[in-house]
């Protein structure tokens, strides 16, 4: 059974074709800068033992339809393809960021599902419309292949009311569904399950804190295999300090800025999402650049690193209390997997939580699952590369079965 995974963004389309008999990747790639004067198309087939296994082109990609055409053409291309016909694709799994209160599981896409995804687009205006576009293109190009929607929010739907409700008039939840939804759920679910397997335990027997650190950052408290709290809120703006997002902030700051800086709601929203976080403190949002300048003595970059790590440490302590007992902490995503300095800053002096970092084990980038705590550490610290595409494919197969 071959599953095509589609992750459509506002100006990009990431894809992967997997053989679910052994969960191997057959082909993968990315189309970006969709709608710009010059786009970029990347295709890579596996096994990639020769130089001809990768295709990279810089050319205009006018819309998502053109992007999907490229994907379909490449995976069945006579020279570069990995299948002979699109009939060999059994299903298409789509990443959908926001499922609201409507979806507790991944679902087979039909007209009513698309309508609901569109209705709740105001909760994820940059993501849900793109997901609908991806589905519609798939339906057009592969009309006989079933489509499955896999929602980032589903994993967090097990949170109790005390965790997902805001302390504001309850009518706002009843009328507008204002609540905590979380994000990165596919990633959190994948690594939470993986760490249980690696610890030779069942997911329902493990309490884990998962730490997804990329340009967007979030954490989840996972008790007996189910999410009981997460750091992001109604939107991906809340929680940890991120590349360009502020994370948690006193909401009174918004009114203060409107009054004293004469800023509009739109200007404030743009500032909090695109000009804050690491970028707001030191002017940079790429950790590699921040480390380089920090090593040169740049005080703003040093402060940004300290703030970034401090907020994660605060959430670690809070989630350890929420869980009651803790078996493991798992780092994943770009920063979580590749930045040993940040991991060290987060995990240092955490004997109070039962975590003892092993400096040697923690060194460098980590490309496969690895324990970075000492053998004596009561709570194990792991780095586990995330694989959202595989998780989406697994969810797709589960829905069809």
C-alpha positions in Angstrom: 0.0 0.0 0.0 1.5 3.3 -1.1 0.5 6.5 0.6 1.2 10.0 -0.7 1.5 12.6 2.1 0.8 16.2 1.2 1.6 19.2 3.5 0.4 22.3 1.7 1.4 25.7 3.0 0.4 29.1 1.8 3.3 29.3 -0.7 4.8 25.8 -0.5 3.9 22.2 -0.9 5.9 19.4 0.8 5.3 15.8 -0.2 6.4 12.2 0.4 5.4 8.9 -1.1 5.7 5.9 1.3 5.4 2.2 0.9 3.5 1.3 4.0 4.4 -2.4 3.8 7.7 -1.6 5.4 7.2 2.2 6.0 10.0 3.0 3.6 10.2 6.3 1.7 10.0 6.0 -2.0 10.2 9.6 -3.0 10.1 13.0 -1.3 10.4 16.6 -2.1 9.3 20.2 -1.8 7.8 22.9 -4.0 8.3 26.4 -2.6 7.9 30.1 -3.5 4.5 29.2 -5.1 3.1 32.3 -6.8 6.4 34.2 -6.9 8.4 35.1 -10.0 10.8 32.2 -9.5 9.8 29.1 -7.6 11.8 26.1 -6.6 11.0 22.4 -7.2 12.8 19.6 -5.5 12.3 15.9 -6.0 14.3 13.0 -4.6 13.8 9.3 -5.1 15.0 6.4 -3.0 17.3 4.6 -2.9 19.4 7.6 -3.7 22.6 5.7 -4.6 23.3 7.7 -7.7 23.6 11.4 -8.5 20.6 11.2 -10.8 18.2 10.4 -7.9 17.6 14.1 -7.2 16.0 16.8 -9.3 16.2 20.5 -8.4 14.7 23.2 -10.6 14.3 27.0 -10.3 11.3 28.0 -12.3 7.9 29.7 -11.9 5.2 27.8 -10.0 2.1 29.9 -10.6 -0.2 28.1 -8.1 -0.8 24.9 -6.1 -2.2 23.2 -9.1 1.1 23.5 -10.9 2.9 22.2 -7.8 0.6 19.1 -7.6 1.2 18.5 -11.3 4.9 18.5 -10.7 4.5 16.0 -7.9 2.3 13.6 -9.9 4.5 13.9 -13.0 7.7 13.2 -11.1 6.7 10.1 -9.1 5.6 8.3 -12.3 8.2 9.9 -14.5 9.9 7.3 -16.9 13.4 8.3 -15.8 13.0 9.5 -12.2 9.7 7.9 -11.1 9.2 5.2 -8.5 5.8 3.9 -9.8 4.5 3.1 -13.2 1.0 4.5 -12.7 -0.9 6.6 -10.2 -3.2 3.6 -9.8 -0.4 2.4 -7.5 -1.2 5.2 -5.0 -3.7 3.8 -2.5 -4.4 6.9 -0.5 -3.4 10.5 0.1 -2.9 11.9 3.6 -3.1 15.6 4.1 -1.8 17.6 7.0 -4.4 20.0 8.3 -3.3 22.3 11.1 -6.6 23.2 12.7 -9.5 20.8 13.3 -11.2 22.8 16.1 -13.6 20.9 18.3 -15.1 19.1 15.4 -12.5 16.3 14.8 -11.3 13.9 17.5 -9.6 11.6 15.0 -8.2 11.7 11.4 -11.0 11.4 8.9 -11.8 10.4 5.3 -12.4 13.6 3.4 -15.8 14.3 1.9 -17.7 17.5 1.1 -18.9 18.0 4.7 -15.3 17.6 6.0 -14.0 20.2 3.6 -16.8 22.5 4.5 -16.0 22.3 8.2 -12.2 22.8 7.6 -13.1 25.9 5.6 -15.5 27.2 8.4 -12.8 27.0 11.0 -10.1 28.6 8.8 -10.2 31.8 10.9 -8.5 29.7 13.6 -5.6 29.0 11.2 -5.9 31.5 8.3 -2.4 30.7 6.9 -2.8 27.0 6.9 -6.3 25.6 6.6 -7.1 27.3 3.2 -3.9 25.8 1.8 -4.9 22.3 3.1 -8.2 22.6 1.3 -6.4 23.6 -1.9 -4.2 20.5 -1.5 -7.2 18.3 -1.2 -9.0 19.8 -4.2 -5.9 19.4 -6.3 -5.5 15.8 -5.3 -9.2 15.2 -6.1 -8.8 16.7 -9.5 -5.6 14.9 -10.4 -6.3 11.6 -8.7 -10.1 11.4 -8.7 -10.3 7.7 -7.6 -7.9 7.9 -4.7 -9.3 8.5 -1.2 -8.1 11.5 0.8 -7.6 11.5 4.5 -7.3 14.7 6.7 -4.8 14.3 9.6 -5.2 17.2 12.0 -2.4 18.8 14.1 -4.9 19.4 16.8 -6.3 15.9 17.2 -3.6 14.7 19.6 -4.4 17.5 22.0 -8.1 16.8 22.0 -7.6 14.6 25.1 -6.9 17.6 27.2 -9.4 18.1 30.1 -11.4 21.3 30.3 -9.3 22.6 33.1 -6.3 22.7 30.7 -7.9 23.8 27.4 -10.4 26.5 28.7 -9.4 30.1 29.2 -10.5 32.0 32.2 -12.7 34.4 30.2 -16.5 34.5 29.9 -17.6 30.9 29.0 -19.9 32.3 26.4 -16.9 33.0 24.2 -16.1 29.3 24.1 -19.8 28.4 23.5 -20.3 30.9 20.8 -16.8 31.2 19.1 -15.0 28.1 20.4 -12.2 30.2 22.0 -10.0 27.7 23.7 -6.6 26.1 23.7 -6.1 23.8 20.7 -2.3 23.4 20.5 -0.3 22.5 17.4 2.5 20.2 16.2 0.3 17.3 17.4 1.4 14.9 14.8 5.0 15.4 15.9 4.3 15.2 19.6 2.3 12.0 19.0 5.0 10.4 16.9 7.9 11.0 19.4 5.8 10.1 22.5 5.0 6.7 20.9 8.6 6.2 19.8 10.1 6.9 23.2 7.7 4.3 24.8 8.8 1.7 22.2 12.5 2.6 22.8 12.0 2.2 26.6 10.4 -1.2 25.9 7.1 0.0 27.4 3.6 0.6 26.2 2.6 4.2 25.6 -0.1 3.9 28.3 2.6 3.1 30.8 4.8 6.1 30.2 4.6 9.8 31.3 6.5 12.0 28.9 7.2 15.7 28.2 7.7 16.2 24.5 9.7 19.3 23.4 9.3 20.3 19.7 11.8 23.1 19.0 12.0 24.6 15.5 11.2 28.1 14.2 7.9 27.3 15.9 8.1 25.7 19.3 5.7 23.8 21.6 5.7 21.3 24.4 3.2 18.7 25.5 2.6 16.8 28.7 1.7 13.3 27.8 0.3 11.1 30.5 -0.2 7.4 29.8 -0.1 8.0 26.1 -2.5 10.9 26.1 -1.9 14.7 25.9 -3.1 16.4 29.1 -1.6 19.9 28.4 0.3 21.7 25.7 2.0 25.1 25.4 0.4 26.6 22.3 -3.0 28.1 22.6 -6.0 28.9 20.3 -3.3 29.8 17.8 0.4 28.8 17.5 1.4 32.2 19.0 1.1 31.2 22.7 3.5 29.3 24.9 7.3 29.2 24.3 9.5 31.9 22.9 10.0 31.1 19.2 11.9 32.3 16.1 9.6 35.3 15.4 6.7 34.7 17.8 6.5 36.1 21.2 5.0 33.2 23.1 3.2 34.0 26.4 2.7 37.7 27.0 0.5 39.8 29.4 -2.6 40.5 27.3 -2.8 44.0 28.8 0.3 44.8 26.7 -1.9 44.9 23.6 -4.1 47.7 25.0 -1.1 49.5 26.3 0.6 49.5 22.8 -2.7 50.6 21.1 -2.9 53.5 23.5 0.7 54.7 23.7 2.0 53.6 20.3 -1.2 54.1 18.4 -0.9 50.6 16.9 -3.8 48.8 15.3 -4.8 45.3 16.1 -3.3 44.2 12.8 0.0 45.9 13.5 0.2 44.3 17.0 -0.7 40.9 15.6 2.0 41.2 13.0 4.6 42.3 15.5 3.8 39.4 17.9 3.9 36.8 15.1 6.6 38.1 12.8 8.9 40.5 14.7 9.1 39.1 18.2 10.6 36.0 19.8 14.3 35.5 19.2 14.1 38.1 16.3 12.6 40.7 18.7 15.4 40.3 21.2 18.5 40.1 19.0 17.3 40.8 15.4 18.0 37.2 14.3 15.8 34.1 14.2 18.2 31.5 12.9 19.9 29.7 15.8 23.1 29.2 13.8 23.5 32.9 13.4 22.6 33.6 17.0 25.2 31.1 18.3 27.8 32.6 16.0 27.2 36.2 17.3 26.9 35.0 20.9 30.3 33.4 20.7 31.6 36.7 19.4 30.3 38.4 22.6 27.0 39.8 21.3 25.0 40.5 24.5 21.6 40.6 22.8 22.2 37.1 21.3 23.3 35.8 24.7 20.2 37.2 26.2 18.0 35.7 23.5 19.5 32.2 24.2 19.0 32.6 27.9 15.4 33.7 27.5 14.6 30.9 25.1 16.0 28.2 27.4 14.5 29.7 30.5 11.0 29.6 29.3 11.4 25.9 28.3 12.7 25.1 31.7 9.7 26.8 33.3 7.4 24.6 31.3 9.4 21.5 32.1 8.8 22.2 35.8 5.1 22.9 35.4 4.5 19.8 33.2 6.4 17.6 35.6 4.0 18.6 38.3 1.0 18.2 36.0 2.1 14.6 35.2 2.8 13.7 38.8 5.6 11.3 37.8 7.9 11.7 34.8 9.7 8.9 32.8 11.3 10.9 30.0 11.8 14.2 28.3 12.1 14.1 24.5 13.6 16.8 22.3 12.7 16.9 18.6 12.6 19.1 15.4 15.3 21.3 14.0 16.6 22.9 17.2 15.7 20.0 19.4 17.6 17.5 17.3 20.6 19.7 16.2 21.4 22.2 18.9 23.4 20.7 21.7 24.1 24.1 23.3 20.4 24.8 23.7 19.7 21.3 25.1 22.5 21.8 27.6 21.2 25.2 28.7 17.7 23.7 29.2 18.7 20.5 31.0 21.5 21.8 33.2 21.0 21.6 37.0 17.7 19.7 36.8 18.5 17.2 39.6 15.3 18.4 41.2 13.4 16.7 38.3 15.6 13.7 38.3 17.4 14.6 35.1 21.1 14.4 34.8 22.6 15.5 31.5 25.6 13.6 30.0 27.7 16.2 28.3 29.4 13.7 26.0 26.3 12.0 24.9 24.7 15.3 24.2 27.4 16.6 21.9 26.6 17.6 18.4 23.7 17.0 16.0 21.7 13.9 16.6 20.2 12.1 13.6 18.8 9.0 15.3 17.1 8.3 18.6 19.6 8.7 21.4 19.6 9.1 25.2 21.6 12.2 26.3 21.2 11.8 30.0 23.5 9.8 32.3 22.9 6.1 33.1 22.1 7.1 36.6 19.5 9.7 35.6 16.1 8.7 37.1 14.3 10.6 34.2 15.8 9.9 30.8 16.4 12.7 28.4 16.1 11.7 24.7 16.6 13.2 21.3 14.3 11.6 18.8 14.1 12.9 15.2 10.4 13.6 14.4 8.8 12.1 11.3 5.5 13.8 10.8 5.1 12.4 7.2 5.3 8.8 8.5 2.8 9.6 11.3 0.4 11.1 8.7 0.8 8.0 6.5 0.1 5.7 9.5 -3.0 7.7 10.4 -4.2 7.5 6.8 -3.8 3.7 6.7 -5.6 3.5 10.0 -8.6 5.5 8.7 -8.9 3.3 5.6 -8.8 0.1 7.6 
